[in-house]
Amino acid sequence: MRLDEYQWSRNPRGMHNTGVFRYDLRRYREIKAGWVKLVAADHEFVPNIPELLAAGITPIIRVYRAAWGSRAADAQSYADIARYIQAGARWFELWNEPNLGNEWPAPLGSALDPNNIGVYIAPLMDHWVEWAERVIEMGGYPAFIALAESDSPPHHTTGWLRNMMVYLRDVHAARFRRILGNGLWLATHPYIYNHFYQEIPGGGPLSARPPEQQNAAQGGWHFEYPYDPIGQADDPGRTVWGNTPRTPYGDPNGLTSVGHAFMELLRDYFGGGVVPVVGTEGGIWPWPGPGDGTRVDDARYPGVTWQSHAEATTAMFDWIASSAAPPWMFGVTLWKEDIYWEGPHGVAPAVQRLASLPAPLKEVPPLDTGGTVWSSPLQPNAVATPLPEGPGPVHGGPDYHFIMLAPGIDPEWFFQAAEQYWLRFAPVLLDSPALIANLPYDKTLAVTVIATPDQAEAMNASIRDRWPTIWYDLIIVQSAADLLTVFNQRLNVNRRFG
């Protein structure tokens, strides 16, 4: 199965309903949503599925079971899922945040330990595999279980996720590959706090506008935490897994962080592939009221105000749909409906801001999920899709780094400006983009393109648009002096890319 074959609205905007039995199509349409997450006690939302689909809104159904722990799916949940699929729904969740104690029955919730494989990981994954296979056979897409995003043991997201995937590799490898090839997706809960920023116009990638100057209609937004320039300048080498002394248990609190971790584990344990990622809870949360001043959870980044939350939330969805975001990031269902429409200060400004602008649509490339295919009622004639030509998507850092000069660039500019940069980072100077096709899909690539303003669009078309999986790093300059300035800025903060 390919990433572009999943059925959804292509609109990353989403909203999480308030709770069981709550549903308000008028609200979802007001913010021009493409997703709605419905927490369902049973089949109460079945009559609403056709009208959601007719409105261009893709429903995600979480069959709610309180403190379900690692128990197997019950017969009623399968019956309810079948009714939702018959009505047109495809995307499903069951288990929720098993790295939190309140999601387990007593006494298991008070003694969480992801390294206790026999008690916590093994039964959870055994029952999840069985459920995922059943959902696929019925015609649905099963979610890999959403984890709460934490960097504190025993709840730390990276520890739970790695142990879950290691168990699947060691015990259920063949079954997992079939799930991977037939509709698997990853549910995440990205409560990203203030881990984002918007550059000051002309100020470069390390500049950050104060919240009162942020504007969703303008560019320069960064939602790639912890891989953004400010984060990397402050703690070089930090990843979702940590990898620095300041992050011993990882750093999952970014919009795409857990998605990156999952794709890396697919690469390391199953040979690669990508699956859709939907944040089924989260967003820029919490945020302050109109009289509360600025909320700052991480002092390295600008804070959030009552009004700036609206700009940043709108920009977050636009960023997900842009080429800056990973191709597998499909959207977020904001936590949650009552907070946005029924909060103590009235309707949140984000509602009006989203309503005022058209919803973005995401272009999804034909990337393979990396799994194997079997026939099901939904796919009676399914066949395996070949791997796309050229390198695969970048997760973390690329395997190779090429530099390409646009036709308008004098090679002497590069050799005058790049000596120190070349010595530190050792990129490969490329003379033809056609060579990119020679890289295998299990390798990743970043291409730094140096172009004059009149050549930028042509280079975008020949490299970025042709190879959507690469890390595309465009430098636009008018002279050798401009290029020297760019390379010196990167050297000063020890960053290979802008």
C-alpha positions as CSV (number, residue, x, y, z in Angstrom):
1,M,0.0,0.0,0.0
2,R,1.2,3.5,-0.7
3,L,0.8,6.6,1.4
4,D,-1.3,8.3,-1.2
5,E,-3.8,5.4,-1.3
6,Y,-5.3,6.1,2.1
7,Q,-8.8,7.5,2.0
8,W,-9.1,10.9,3.7
9,S,-9.9,14.5,3.1
10,R,-6.3,15.7,2.4
11,N,-7.2,18.6,4.8
12,P,-5.0,18.5,8.0
13,R,-7.4,20.6,10.2
14,G,-9.1,18.5,12.9
15,M,-11.1,18.7,16.1
16,H,-11.6,16.2,19.0
17,N,-15.1,15.9,20.2
18,T,-15.9,16.7,23.9
19,G,-16.7,13.1,24.8
20,V,-19.1,10.3,24.3
21,F,-22.4,11.3,22.7
22,R,-21.1,14.8,21.8
23,Y,-21.2,15.8,18.1
24,D,-21.7,19.1,16.4
25,L,-21.3,19.2,12.6
26,R,-21.9,23.0,12.5
27,R,-18.7,23.5,14.6
28,Y,-16.6,21.2,12.5
29,R,-17.7,22.9,9.3
30,E,-17.1,26.4,10.9
31,I,-13.4,25.8,11.2
32,K,-13.3,24.0,7.8
33,A,-12.1,20.8,9.4
34,G,-10.9,17.8,7.4
35,W,-10.8,15.4,10.5
36,V,-13.0,14.9,13.5
37,K,-12.0,12.5,16.3
38,L,-15.1,10.9,17.9
39,V,-14.9,9.1,21.2
40,A,-17.7,6.6,21.0
41,A,-19.2,4.4,23.7
42,D,-20.7,2.2,21.0
43,H,-22.3,2.9,17.7
44,E,-24.0,6.2,18.5
45,F,-22.2,8.2,15.7
46,V,-23.0,5.7,12.9
47,P,-25.9,7.9,11.6
48,N,-23.5,10.9,11.4
49,I,-20.8,9.2,9.3
50,P,-22.4,9.9,5.8
51,E,-23.0,13.6,6.5
52,L,-19.4,14.0,7.8
53,L,-18.0,12.4,4.6
54,A,-20.4,14.5,2.5
55,A,-18.9,17.6,4.2
56,G,-15.4,16.6,3.4
57,I,-14.6,15.6,6.9
58,T,-12.9,12.3,7.7
59,P,-14.0,10.6,11.0
60,I,-11.6,8.9,13.4
61,I,-13.5,6.6,15.7
62,R,-12.0,5.7,19.1
63,V,-14.1,2.9,20.6
64,Y,-13.9,4.0,24.3
65,R,-13.1,1.4,26.9
66,A,-12.1,2.9,30.3
67,A,-8.9,1.6,31.9
68,W,-8.6,-1.0,29.3
69,G,-4.9,-1.7,29.8
70,S,-3.8,-4.6,27.6
71,R,-7.1,-6.5,27.4
72,A,-8.2,-8.0,24.2
73,A,-10.9,-6.2,22.1
74,D,-14.3,-7.3,23.1
75,A,-17.0,-8.6,20.9
76,Q,-19.1,-5.5,21.1
77,S,-16.2,-3.3,19.9
78,Y,-15.9,-5.5,16.8
79,A,-19.6,-5.2,16.2
80,D,-19.5,-1.5,16.5
81,I,-16.5,-1.1,14.2
82,A,-18.3,-3.2,11.6
83,R,-21.3,-0.8,11.7
84,Y,-19.1,2.2,11.4
85,I,-17.3,0.7,8.4
86,Q,-20.6,-0.1,6.8
87,A,-21.5,3.6,7.2
88,G,-18.2,4.7,5.5
89,A,-15.7,5.2,8.4
90,R,-12.2,3.8,7.9
91,W,-9.9,5.1,10.7
92,F,-10.1,3.4,14.1
93,E,-8.5,3.4,17.6
94,L,-9.1,1.3,20.7
95,W,-6.3,1.3,23.3
96,N,-5.1,4.7,24.6
97,E,-2.0,6.0,26.3
98,P,-0.8,2.8,27.9
99,N,2.2,4.6,29.4
100,L,-0.2,6.3,31.9
101,G,-1.4,4.5,35.0
102,N,-5.0,5.6,34.7
103,E,-5.4,3.6,31.5
104,W,-4.8,0.3,33.4
105,P,-7.0,-1.6,35.8
106,A,-5.7,-1.8,39.4
107,P,-3.2,-2.7,40.5
108,L,-1.3,-2.6,37.2
109,G,-1.6,1.2,36.8
110,S,0.4,1.9,40.0
111,A,3.5,-0.1,38.9
112,L,4.1,0.8,35.3
113,D,7.3,-0.5,33.8
114,P,7.9,-0.7,30.0
115,N,10.8,-3.0,30.7
116,N,8.5,-5.5,32.3
117,I,7.7,-7.0,28.9
118,G,5.7,-10.0,30.1
119,V,3.2,-7.9,32.1
120,Y,2.9,-4.7,30.0
121,I,4.3,-5.0,26.5
122,A,3.6,-8.6,25.4
123,P,-0.1,-8.8,26.1
124,L,-0.7,-5.4,24.8
125,M,1.0,-6.1,21.5
126,D,-0.4,-9.6,21.2
127,H,-4.0,-8.3,21.5
128,W,-3.3,-5.2,19.3
129,V,-2.0,-7.5,16.4
130,E,-5.2,-9.6,16.5
131,W,-7.4,-6.4,16.6
132,A,-5.5,-4.7,13.8
133,E,-5.8,-7.8,11.5
134,R,-9.6,-8.0,12.2
135,V,-10.1,-4.2,11.5
136,I,-8.2,-4.6,8.2
137,E,-10.3,-7.7,7.2
138,M,-13.4,-5.7,7.9
139,G,-12.2,-2.9,5.6
140,G,-10.8,-0.4,8.1
141,Y,-7.4,1.3,9.0
142,P,-6.1,0.3,12.5
143,A,-4.1,2.8,14.5
144,F,-0.9,1.9,16.2
145,I,-1.6,2.8,19.8
146,A,-1.2,6.5,20.8
147,L,1.2,7.1,23.7
148,A,1.2,10.1,26.0
149,E,4.2,12.2,25.2
150,S,6.5,12.2,28.2
151,D,10.3,12.3,28.9
152,S,10.0,11.0,32.5
153,P,10.3,7.3,33.5
154,P,8.4,5.1,33.7
155,H,6.1,7.0,31.3
156,H,8.8,8.0,28.8
157,T,7.4,7.7,25.3
158,T,10.5,6.5,23.6
159,G,11.0,3.7,26.0
160,W,7.5,2.3,25.6
161,L,7.6,2.8,21.8
162,R,10.9,1.1,21.3
163,N,9.9,-1.9,23.5
164,M,6.6,-2.3,21.6
165,M,8.3,-2.3,18.3
166,V,11.1,-4.7,19.4
167,Y,8.5,-7.1,20.6
168,L,6.7,-6.9,17.3
169,R,9.9,-7.6,15.5
170,D,10.8,-10.5,17.6
171,V,7.4,-12.2,18.0
172,H,5.0,-11.0,15.3
173,A,7.3,-9.8,12.4
174,A,5.4,-11.4,9.5
175,R,2.0,-10.4,10.9
176,F,3.1,-6.9,11.5
177,R,4.4,-6.6,8.0
178,R,1.0,-7.5,6.7
179,I,-0.7,-4.9,8.9
180,L,2.0,-2.4,7.7
181,G,1.0,-3.1,4.1
182,N,-2.8,-2.9,4.5
183,G,-3.8,0.2,6.3
184,L,-1.7,0.8,9.4
185,W,-1.5,4.4,10.7
186,L,0.1,5.9,13.8
187,A,-2.0,7.9,16.3
188,T,0.0,10.4,18.3
189,H,-0.9,13.0,21.0
190,P,1.3,16.0,20.2
191,Y,0.7,18.6,22.9
192,I,3.5,20.8,21.7
193,Y,3.4,23.6,24.3
194,N,5.4,26.6,22.8
195,H,7.8,24.4,20.7
196,F,7.4,26.5,17.6
197,Y,8.2,29.9,16.3
198,Q,8.0,32.3,13.4
199,E,11.2,34.0,12.0
200,I,11.6,37.7,12.0
201,P,11.5,38.8,8.3
202,G,15.1,39.0,7.1
203,G,16.4,37.9,10.5
204,G,17.4,34.4,9.6
205,P,16.4,31.0,11.0
206,L,17.5,31.8,14.6
207,S,15.3,34.9,14.9
208,A,11.9,34.6,16.5
209,R,9.0,37.0,16.4
210,P,7.4,37.8,19.8
211,P,3.9,36.3,20.0
212,E,2.1,39.6,19.4
213,Q,3.8,39.9,16.0
214,Q,3.1,36.4,14.7
215,N,0.9,36.2,11.6
216,A,-0.4,32.9,10.2
217,A,-0.7,34.5,6.7
218,Q,3.1,35.0,6.5
219,G,5.9,32.5,6.3
220,G,8.9,31.6,8.3
221,W,7.2,29.2,10.7
222,H,9.0,26.3,12.4
223,F,7.1,23.3,13.8
224,E,9.9,20.7,13.4
225,Y,10.9,20.6,17.1
226,P,13.4,19.3,18.3
227,Y,15.1,19.6,14.9
228,D,14.4,23.3,14.4
229,P,17.3,25.8,14.3
230,I,16.8,27.3,17.7
231,G,16.6,23.9,19.4
232,Q,19.6,22.6,17.6
233,A,21.7,25.7,18.3
234,D,20.8,25.4,22.0
235,D,21.4,21.7,22.3
236,P,23.2,20.4,19.2
237,G,22.3,16.9,18.2
238,R,19.1,16.6,20.2
239,T,16.6,14.2,18.6
240,V,13.3,12.7,19.7
241,W,15.4,9.9,21.2
242,G,17.5,12.4,23.2
243,N,21.1,11.8,22.3
244,T,22.4,14.7,24.4
245,P,23.2,14.8,28.2
246,R,20.2,17.1,28.7
247,T,17.7,14.6,27.3
248,P,18.4,11.2,28.8
249,Y,14.9,9.9,28.2
250,G,14.2,11.5,24.8
251,D,12.3,14.7,23.8
252,P,8.9,13.7,22.3
253,N,7.1,17.0,22.8
254,G,7.0,18.3,19.2
255,L,4.4,18.2,16.5
256,T,6.1,15.4,14.5
257,S,8.6,14.0,17.1
258,V,6.9,10.7,17.8
259,G,6.2,10.3,14.0
260,H,9.9,10.6,13.4
261,A,10.6,8.0,16.1
262,F,8.1,5.5,14.6
263,M,9.5,5.9,11.1
264,E,13.0,5.3,12.4
265,L,11.9,2.1,14.1
266,L,10.3,0.9,10.9
267,R,13.6,1.5,9.2
268,D,15.7,-0.1,11.9
269,Y,13.5,-3.2,12.6
270,F,11.4,-3.7,9.5
271,G,13.6,-2.3,6.6
272,G,11.7,0.9,6.1
273,G,8.4,2.3,5.0
274,V,6.2,5.2,6.0
275,V,2.6,5.3,7.4
276,P,0.2,8.2,8.0
277,V,0.5,10.0,11.3
278,V,-2.5,11.8,12.8
279,G,-2.3,13.6,16.1
280,T,-5.6,12.4,17.6
281,E,-5.2,14.7,20.6
282,G,-3.1,17.8,21.0
283,G,-2.2,21.0,19.4
284,I,-0.8,24.2,21.0
285,W,-2.1,23.5,24.5
286,P,-2.5,24.8,27.1
287,W,-2.8,28.5,26.3
288,P,-3.6,31.4,28.5
289,G,-6.8,33.4,28.8
290,P,-7.2,37.0,27.5
291,G,-6.0,38.6,30.8
292,D,-3.3,36.1,31.7
293,G,-0.4,37.5,29.9
294,T,2.1,35.3,28.0
295,R,2.5,31.6,28.8
296,V,6.1,30.3,28.4
297,D,6.6,26.6,29.0
298,D,10.1,26.5,27.3
299,A,12.1,29.7,27.7
300,R,14.1,29.0,24.6
301,Y,11.0,29.8,22.5
302,P,8.5,32.7,22.4
303,G,5.5,32.2,24.6
304,V,1.8,32.0,23.7
305,T,-0.9,34.5,24.3
306,W,-4.7,34.4,24.0
307,Q,-4.5,35.9,20.5
308,S,-1.2,34.4,19.3
309,H,-2.6,31.0,19.9
310,A,-5.0,31.6,17.0
311,E,-2.2,32.6,14.6
312,A,0.0,29.7,15.6
313,T,-2.8,27.1,15.4
314,T,-3.7,28.2,11.9
315,A,-0.1,28.3,10.8
316,M,0.4,24.8,12.3
317,F,-2.2,23.3,9.9
318,D,-0.7,25.2,7.0
319,W,2.7,24.0,7.9
320,I,1.5,20.3,7.9
321,A,0.2,20.8,4.4
322,S,3.4,22.4,3.2
323,S,6.5,20.8,1.8
324,A,8.3,21.7,5.0
325,A,6.4,19.0,6.9
326,P,7.1,15.2,6.6
327,P,5.0,13.6,3.9
328,W,3.5,11.2,6.4
329,M,2.1,14.0,8.7
330,F,-1.6,14.1,7.9
331,G,-3.1,16.3,10.6
332,V,-4.1,17.0,14.2
333,T,-7.5,16.8,15.9
334,L,-7.3,19.6,18.5
335,W,-8.0,18.9,22.1
336,K,-10.9,19.6,22.4
337,E,-14.3,20.9,21.2
338,D,-15.6,22.3,24.5
339,I,-12.4,24.2,25.2
340,Y,-12.6,26.0,21.8
341,W,-16.3,26.9,21.9
342,E,-17.3,26.7,25.6
343,G,-14.3,27.9,27.5
344,P,-14.5,30.4,30.5
345,H,-13.6,33.3,28.1
346,G,-16.0,32.3,25.3
347,V,-15.1,31.1,21.9
348,A,-11.4,30.9,21.4
349,P,-9.9,33.3,18.8
350,A,-8.5,30.2,16.9
351,V,-12.1,29.4,15.8
352,Q,-12.6,32.7,14.1
353,R,-9.1,32.6,12.6
354,L,-9.6,29.2,11.1
355,A,-13.0,30.2,9.8
356,S,-11.5,33.2,8.1
357,L,-9.0,31.4,5.9
358,P,-9.4,28.5,3.4
359,A,-8.4,25.1,4.6
360,P,-5.0,23.9,3.2
361,L,-4.8,20.6,1.2
362,K,-1.8,18.3,1.5
363,E,-0.2,16.7,-1.5
364,V,0.8,13.2,-0.6
365,P,3.6,11.4,-2.5
366,P,3.3,7.7,-3.6
367,L,5.6,6.4,-0.8
368,D,5.3,2.7,0.0
369,T,4.4,1.6,3.6
370,G,7.0,-1.1,3.3
371,G,4.6,-3.9,4.3
372,T,3.1,-6.9,2.5
373,V,-0.3,-7.2,1.0
374,W,-3.1,-9.8,1.5
375,S,-6.6,-9.8,0.0
376,S,-9.4,-8.4,2.1
377,P,-13.0,-7.4,1.4
378,L,-11.8,-3.9,0.8
379,Q,-8.9,-4.9,-1.4
380,P,-9.8,-8.2,-3.2
381,N,-7.3,-7.6,-6.0
382,A,-4.5,-5.9,-4.1
383,V,-1.0,-6.3,-5.4
384,A,2.3,-5.1,-3.9
385,T,3.5,-1.7,-5.0
386,P,7.1,-1.3,-6.0
387,L,9.4,1.0,-4.1
388,P,9.6,4.5,-5.6
389,E,12.7,5.4,-7.5
390,G,15.5,7.2,-5.6
391,P,16.1,7.9,-1.9
392,G,13.5,7.4,0.9
393,P,12.2,10.0,3.3
394,V,14.5,11.6,5.8
395,H,14.0,10.9,9.5
396,G,16.4,12.8,11.7
397,G,19.6,13.2,9.6
398,P,20.2,12.2,6.0
399,D,22.6,9.5,4.9
400,Y,24.0,11.7,2.1
401,H,24.4,15.5,1.5
402,F,24.7,16.8,-2.1
403,I,25.2,20.5,-3.2
404,M,23.8,21.5,-6.5
405,L,24.6,24.9,-8.3
406,A,21.8,26.4,-10.4
407,P,22.8,27.4,-13.9
408,G,22.8,31.1,-12.8
409,I,25.5,30.5,-10.2
410,D,29.2,31.2,-11.0
411,P,31.2,28.2,-9.6
412,E,33.8,30.6,-8.3
413,W,31.2,32.0,-5.9
414,F,30.9,28.6,-4.3
415,F,34.7,27.9,-4.0
416,Q,35.3,31.4,-2.6
417,A,32.6,31.1,0.0
418,A,32.4,27.4,1.0
419,E,35.9,26.4,2.0
420,Q,35.3,26.3,5.8
421,Y,31.8,24.9,5.4
422,W,33.2,22.2,3.1
423,L,35.9,21.3,5.5
424,R,33.5,20.9,8.4
425,F,30.6,19.2,6.7
426,A,32.2,17.4,3.7
427,P,29.2,17.6,1.3
428,V,29.4,16.2,-2.3
429,L,29.2,18.7,-5.2
430,L,26.6,17.3,-7.7
431,D,26.6,18.3,-11.4
432,S,23.3,16.7,-12.4
433,P,20.1,16.0,-10.5
434,A,19.6,12.9,-12.6
435,L,22.1,11.1,-10.3
436,I,19.6,11.3,-7.4
437,A,17.7,8.4,-9.0
438,N,20.7,6.1,-8.5
439,L,20.3,6.2,-4.7
440,P,18.3,3.2,-3.3
441,Y,15.1,3.8,-1.3
442,D,16.7,2.6,1.9
443,K,19.1,5.6,1.8
444,T,18.2,9.2,2.5
445,L,19.5,12.4,1.0
446,A,19.6,16.2,1.6
447,V,20.3,18.5,-1.4
448,T,21.5,22.0,-0.8
449,V,20.6,24.1,-3.9
450,I,22.3,27.4,-4.5
451,A,20.4,29.6,-6.9
452,T,19.8,33.2,-7.9
453,P,16.2,34.5,-7.5
454,D,15.4,34.0,-11.2
455,Q,16.5,30.3,-11.1
456,A,14.9,29.3,-7.8
457,E,11.6,28.1,-9.2
458,A,13.3,26.1,-11.9
459,M,15.4,24.3,-9.4
460,N,12.3,23.7,-7.2
461,A,10.6,22.0,-10.1
462,S,13.6,19.9,-11.1
463,I,14.7,18.7,-7.6
464,R,12.2,19.4,-4.8
465,D,9.0,18.5,-6.8
466,R,10.7,15.6,-8.6
467,W,12.0,14.1,-5.4
468,P,9.6,14.8,-2.5
469,T,11.3,12.5,-0.1
470,I,14.6,14.5,0.0
471,W,15.6,17.2,2.5
472,Y,15.5,20.2,0.2
473,D,17.7,23.0,1.4
474,L,17.4,26.1,-0.9
475,I,19.9,29.0,-0.6
476,I,19.0,32.1,-2.7
477,V,21.8,34.6,-3.2
478,Q,22.8,37.4,-5.6
479,S,26.5,37.3,-5.1
480,A,29.5,35.5,-3.7
481,A,29.4,37.8,-0.7
482,D,25.8,36.8,0.0
483,L,26.8,33.1,-0.1
484,L,29.7,33.7,2.2
485,T,27.3,35.3,4.7
486,V,25.0,32.3,4.6
487,F,27.8,29.8,5.1
488,N,29.3,31.8,7.9
489,Q,25.9,31.9,9.7
490,R,25.7,28.1,9.5
491,L,29.2,27.7,10.7
492,N,28.6,30.0,13.7
493,V,25.8,27.8,15.0
494,N,27.3,24.5,13.7
495,R,24.3,23.8,11.4
496,R,24.7,22.0,8.1
497,F,21.3,23.2,6.8
498,G,19.3,26.4,7.1
